[in-house]
Amino acid sequence: MKRYNWATLGCGVIANELALAMKKRGMNLYSVANRTRSKADAFAEKYGISKVYDRIEDVFLDKDVDIIYISTPHNTHIGYIMEALNHGKHVLSEKAITLNQAELAMAAESAKRKNLALAEAMTIYHMPLNRRIKSMADAGKFGPLRMIQTNFGSYKEYDMSNRFFNRDLAGGALLDIGIYALSFTRFFMSEKPDRVTSQVRYAETGVDESEGILMTNPAGEMATATISLHAKQAKRGTLIYDKAYIEIYDYPRAEEAVITWTEDGHKETVREGRTSNALLYEILNMEQAVSGAAKAMCLDYTTDVMEIMTGIRSEWGMQYPEEE
């Protein structure tokens, strides 16, 4: 496979993981762009990156950049995505890929028109364990899917200036962690949910702090999700089929699942992949997408999840400043 030049736009926690994943395959990131040049310089020195830009905009103008990984705040994604696509760059954006479905549709149309790969960095779609369980389910090993249950809860202190609760930075539980529960659900459901109801609790800044979501699809499959930024929960996904139920802990980057068989209650443990390689799997699949494997990055699932989240927030009447 061709070697591609990757640039990171942003040099926070995820960018550090990206740089480490590159080193696992014997490569360095090609370049780094950041609003603060001194932070970009320190990042480049830490990871042996040869190119640092004076301005963020210069990454889009660099003819040698093939793929840009965007890991800036949610509400900045669409501007950077469109700029990258307009300059012929493939784009892998940290979740949530955009604020809403209208932004994603605009970006997807541009990527399609220019024959460029556009994707969300959603580890769930790329973990070998999830793909193995899905393959087993699709082969009928577990019988029909009946229900999916997901939990994701973090405990964030009530600092309303923190990005998690900051409306001006597109804060809130749904876009930050609820997206994992919805992506896990969509990955295993046979069809997109077409009926969605929810309850929400707001933080004092007006963003969602916690929510409960109930979904059903035309196949009769049901799903529930409980999400919170101020109540710690296990990251647990449970898939409930006729012949078995499957528990996957830490499902955003899981490497182990426990299958409990309905008939006699015996348990079977399935292991596949490694949690520590989560970003490496994303990198490899993104490069497949750039090479022409259009389905490698699951943009159709990303689109479905964004439609669900946009619909939920519309029912709540919750908008970000960019949407007003």
C-alpha positions as semicolon CSV with decimal commas, in nm:
position;residue;x (nm);y (nm);z (nm)
1;M;0,000;0,000;0,000
2;K;0,117;0,353;-0,078
3;R;0,264;0,551;0,209
4;Y;0,057;0,862;0,279
5;N;0,166;1,186;0,442
6;W;-0,050;1,258;0,747
7;A;-0,086;1,599;0,907
8;T;-0,248;1,666;1,242
9;L;-0,450;1,981;1,291
10;G;-0,442;2,018;1,667
11;C;-0,194;1,873;1,915
12;G;-0,402;1,767;2,215
13;V;-0,461;1,425;2,370
14;I;-0,591;1,256;2,055
15;A;-0,313;1,401;1,840
16;N;-0,063;1,248;2,082
17;E;-0,233;0,910;2,043
18;L;-0,224;0,952;1,666
19;A;0,150;1,024;1,671
20;L;0,214;0,717;1,888
21;A;0,003;0,499;1,656
22;M;0,208;0,619;1,361
23;K;0,527;0,521;1,541
24;K;0,389;0,169;1,591
25;R;0,396;0,124;1,216
26;G;0,744;0,273;1,188
27;M;0,635;0,616;1,066
28;N;0,612;0,973;1,192
29;L;0,341;1,222;1,122
30;Y;0,449;1,437;0,828
31;S;0,343;1,769;0,979
32;V;0,158;1,950;1,257
33;A;-0,063;2,258;1,253
34;N;-0,190;2,434;1,564
35;R;-0,324;2,777;1,653
36;T;-0,033;2,824;1,896
37;R;0,300;2,779;1,718
38;S;0,495;2,707;2,038
39;K;0,270;2,409;2,118
40;A;0,313;2,278;1,763
41;D;0,692;2,310;1,794
42;A;0,694;2,116;2,122
43;F;0,471;1,847;1,973
44;A;0,693;1,816;1,665
45;E;1,007;1,783;1,876
46;K;0,844;1,518;2,096
47;Y;0,745;1,297;1,803
48;G;1,016;1,368;1,547
49;I;0,789;1,558;1,308
50;S;0,982;1,749;1,047
51;K;0,732;2,015;0,945
52;V;0,550;2,278;1,153
53;Y;0,340;2,555;1,001
54;D;0,344;2,922;1,095
55;R;-0,031;2,943;1,037
56;I;-0,301;2,675;1,055
57;E;-0,407;2,766;0,702
58;D;-0,069;2,659;0,565
59;V;-0,147;2,289;0,619
60;F;-0,418;2,311;0,352
61;L;-0,178;2,470;0,105
62;D;0,094;2,208;0,146
63;K;0,087;2,000;-0,173
64;D;0,267;1,711;0,000
65;V;-0,007;1,653;0,261
66;D;-0,239;1,363;0,173
67;I;-0,456;1,319;0,486
68;I;-0,544;1,570;0,758
69;Y;-0,657;1,452;1,102
70;I;-0,867;1,721;1,271
71;S;-0,883;1,715;1,651
72;T;-0,996;2,068;1,737
73;P;-1,322;2,156;1,923
74;H;-1,647;2,029;1,763
75;N;-1,768;2,365;1,642
76;T;-1,450;2,430;1,441
77;H;-1,462;2,102;1,248
78;I;-1,680;2,202;0,954
79;G;-1,469;2,506;0,862
80;Y;-1,147;2,306;0,866
81;I;-1,308;2,009;0,687
82;M;-1,434;2,224;0,402
83;E;-1,101;2,405;0,371
84;A;-0,916;2,072;0,356
85;L;-1,153;1,925;0,098
86;N;-1,137;2,241;-0,111
87;H;-0,761;2,195;-0,128
88;G;-0,781;1,828;-0,225
89;K;-0,700;1,670;0,112
90;H;-0,857;1,357;0,254
91;V;-1,004;1,419;0,600
92;L;-1,034;1,215;0,918
93;S;-1,209;1,425;1,182
94;E;-1,239;1,359;1,551
95;K;-1,594;1,297;1,672
96;A;-1,840;1,456;1,650
97;I;-1,746;1,511;1,289
98;T;-1,978;1,813;1,262
99;L;-2,234;1,991;1,478
100;N;-2,535;1,872;1,280
101;Q;-2,661;1,684;0,978
102;A;-2,672;1,989;0,749
103;E;-2,299;2,046;0,800
104;L;-2,219;1,679;0,744
105;A;-2,430;1,665;0,427
106;M;-2,243;1,966;0,288
107;A;-1,905;1,810;0,366
108;A;-2,003;1,465;0,233
109;E;-2,128;1,614;-0,092
110;S;-1,803;1,805;-0,138
111;A;-1,592;1,495;-0,065
112;K;-1,795;1,288;-0,310
113;R;-1,770;1,552;-0,582
114;K;-1,393;1,574;-0,539
115;N;-1,344;1,196;-0,497
116;L;-1,190;1,241;-0,152
117;A;-1,223;1,028;0,160
118;L;-1,410;1,190;0,448
119;A;-1,459;1,008;0,778
120;E;-1,521;1,041;1,149
121;A;-1,262;0,901;1,387
122;M;-1,503;0,664;1,560
123;T;-1,298;0,377;1,706
124;I;-1,607;0,156;1,748
125;Y;-1,630;0,096;1,374
126;H;-1,269;-0,020;1,349
127;M;-1,203;-0,238;1,651
128;P;-1,144;-0,598;1,533
129;L;-1,356;-0,733;1,820
130;N;-1,665;-0,539;1,713
131;R;-1,616;-0,645;1,353
132;R;-1,584;-1,010;1,455
133;I;-1,900;-1,001;1,671
134;K;-2,089;-0,826;1,391
135;S;-1,970;-1,089;1,143
136;M;-2,092;-1,366;1,373
137;A;-2,427;-1,191;1,416
138;D;-2,467;-1,133;1,041
139;A;-2,401;-1,504;0,984
140;G;-2,698;-1,586;1,211
141;K;-2,495;-1,739;1,493
142;F;-2,695;-1,556;1,761
143;G;-3,037;-1,547;1,596
144;P;-3,237;-1,223;1,555
145;L;-3,129;-0,909;1,741
146;R;-3,389;-0,796;1,994
147;M;-3,234;-0,520;2,205
148;I;-2,919;-0,316;2,263
149;Q;-2,838;-0,149;2,594
150;T;-2,557;0,106;2,627
151;N;-2,417;0,313;2,912
152;F;-2,157;0,587;2,910
153;G;-2,104;0,811;3,209
154;S;-1,820;1,039;3,309
155;Y;-1,788;1,243;3,626
156;K;-1,688;1,596;3,535
157;E;-1,667;1,857;3,809
158;Y;-1,917;2,139;3,774
159;D;-1,678;2,385;3,614
160;M;-1,898;2,565;3,366
161;S;-1,598;2,716;3,188
162;N;-1,474;2,365;3,102
163;R;-1,527;2,267;2,739
164;F;-1,760;1,983;2,843
165;F;-2,018;2,232;2,969
166;N;-1,925;2,526;2,746
167;R;-2,195;2,610;2,492
168;D;-1,954;2,822;2,288
169;L;-1,735;2,512;2,238
170;A;-2,032;2,286;2,148
171;G;-2,019;2,117;2,487
172;G;-2,269;1,869;2,625
173;A;-2,300;1,497;2,679
174;L;-2,459;1,399;2,348
175;L;-2,188;1,518;2,110
176;D;-1,904;1,432;2,345
177;I;-1,990;1,084;2,478
178;G;-2,345;1,002;2,370
179;I;-2,212;0,966;2,017
180;Y;-2,027;0,650;2,129
181;A;-2,345;0,485;2,253
182;L;-2,534;0,577;1,937
183;S;-2,249;0,463;1,710
184;F;-2,227;0,128;1,891
185;T;-2,603;0,089;1,854
186;R;-2,604;0,176;1,484
187;F;-2,311;-0,054;1,411
188;F;-2,499;-0,359;1,535
189;M;-2,856;-0,268;1,436
190;S;-2,966;-0,403;1,099
191;E;-3,135;-0,072;1,009
192;K;-3,125;0,288;1,123
193;P;-3,362;0,372;1,410
194;D;-3,665;0,560;1,280
195;R;-3,837;0,624;1,613
196;V;-3,637;0,806;1,881
197;T;-3,753;0,947;2,213
198;S;-3,546;1,101;2,492
199;Q;-3,534;1,281;2,823
200;V;-3,270;1,540;2,905
201;R;-3,119;1,716;3,206
202;Y;-2,942;2,044;3,137
203;A;-2,633;2,198;3,290
204;E;-2,665;2,561;3,398
205;T;-2,493;2,672;3,076
206;G;-2,781;2,530;2,870
207;V;-2,601;2,227;2,727
208;D;-2,715;1,871;2,799
209;E;-2,559;1,716;3,107
210;S;-2,743;1,381;3,102
211;E;-2,995;1,201;2,885
212;G;-3,183;0,879;2,837
213;I;-3,258;0,770;2,480
214;L;-3,494;0,501;2,350
215;M;-3,481;0,390;1,986
216;T;-3,658;0,141;1,760
217;N;-3,608;0,062;1,392
218;P;-3,830;-0,086;1,117
219;A;-3,694;-0,435;1,195
220;G;-3,839;-0,411;1,546
221;E;-3,498;-0,391;1,712
222;M;-3,491;-0,171;2,023
223;A;-3,210;0,017;2,196
224;T;-3,161;0,224;2,509
225;A;-2,877;0,457;2,602
226;T;-2,806;0,633;2,930
227;I;-2,550;0,913;2,909
228;S;-2,410;1,154;3,166
229;L;-2,123;1,398;3,214
230;H;-2,182;1,411;3,591
231;A;-2,251;1,049;3,687
232;K;-1,984;0,784;3,641
233;Q;-2,104;0,465;3,470
234;A;-1,943;0,160;3,318
235;K;-1,892;0,188;2,944
236;R;-2,101;-0,121;2,881
237;G;-2,273;-0,234;2,565
238;T;-2,506;-0,533;2,576
239;L;-2,634;-0,700;2,258
240;I;-2,940;-0,916;2,319
241;Y;-3,023;-1,182;2,060
242;D;-3,256;-1,483;2,067
243;K;-2,977;-1,735;2,125
244;A;-2,738;-1,528;2,337
245;Y;-2,658;-1,196;2,493
246;I;-2,317;-1,037;2,455
247;E;-2,157;-0,799;2,703
248;I;-1,881;-0,569;2,588
249;Y;-1,716;-0,345;2,846
250;D;-1,526;-0,032;2,746
251;Y;-1,693;-0,073;2,410
252;P;-1,539;0,230;2,237
253;R;-1,205;0,041;2,229
254;A;-1,293;-0,310;2,346
255;E;-1,078;-0,617;2,296
256;E;-1,296;-0,870;2,481
257;A;-1,663;-0,977;2,477
258;V;-1,848;-1,230;2,692
259;I;-2,123;-1,431;2,523
260;T;-2,386;-1,592;2,746
261;W;-2,581;-1,856;2,558
262;T;-2,955;-1,862;2,621
263;E;-3,010;-2,238;2,601
264;D;-2,787;-2,347;2,888
265;G;-2,636;-2,026;3,028
266;H;-2,277;-2,115;2,955
267;K;-2,034;-1,833;2,886
268;E;-1,784;-1,791;2,608
269;T;-1,516;-1,524;2,594
270;V;-1,414;-1,379;2,260
271;R;-1,093;-1,177;2,226
272;E;-0,981;-0,988;1,918
273;G;-0,748;-0,695;1,860
274;R;-0,595;-0,472;2,125
275;T;-0,733;-0,163;2,295
276;S;-0,394;0,004;2,270
277;N;-0,405;-0,021;1,889
278;A;-0,739;0,159;1,847
279;L;-0,600;0,453;1,652
280;L;-0,376;0,228;1,447
281;Y;-0,685;0,042;1,320
282;E;-0,839;0,376;1,225
283;I;-0,526;0,481;1,039
284;L;-0,509;0,158;0,840
285;N;-0,879;0,168;0,748
286;M;-0,857;0,535;0,652
287;E;-0,573;0,456;0,416
288;Q;-0,788;0,180;0,265
289;A;-1,061;0,439;0,210
290;V;-0,815;0,677;0,047
291;S;-0,706;0,389;-0,178
292;G;-1,064;0,341;-0,293
293;A;-1,240;0,118;-0,037
294;A;-1,531;0,357;0,009
295;K;-1,700;0,160;0,287
296;A;-1,386;0,122;0,499
297;M;-1,470;0,417;0,725
298;C;-1,849;0,364;0,769
299;L;-1,956;0,716;0,667
300;D;-2,309;0,580;0,619
301;Y;-2,325;0,491;0,990
302;T;-2,177;0,830;1,079
303;T;-2,451;0,996;0,874
304;D;-2,725;0,796;1,047
305;V;-2,591;0,882;1,393
306;M;-2,561;1,251;1,307
307;E;-2,921;1,251;1,183
308;I;-3,033;1,095;1,512
309;M;-2,838;1,345;1,723
310;T;-2,962;1,640;1,518
311;G;-3,320;1,518;1,557
312;I;-3,281;1,471;1,932
313;R;-3,142;1,821;1,983
314;S;-3,415;1,965;1,760
315;E;-3,679;1,809;1,985
316;W;-3,502;1,950;2,289
317;G;-3,480;2,292;2,126
318;M;-3,108;2,299;2,205
319;Q;-2,887;2,485;1,960
320;Y;-2,530;2,605;1,957
321;P;-2,443;2,966;1,869
322;E;-2,338;2,865;1,516
323;E;-2,686;2,721;1,454
324;E;-2,890;3,021;1,569
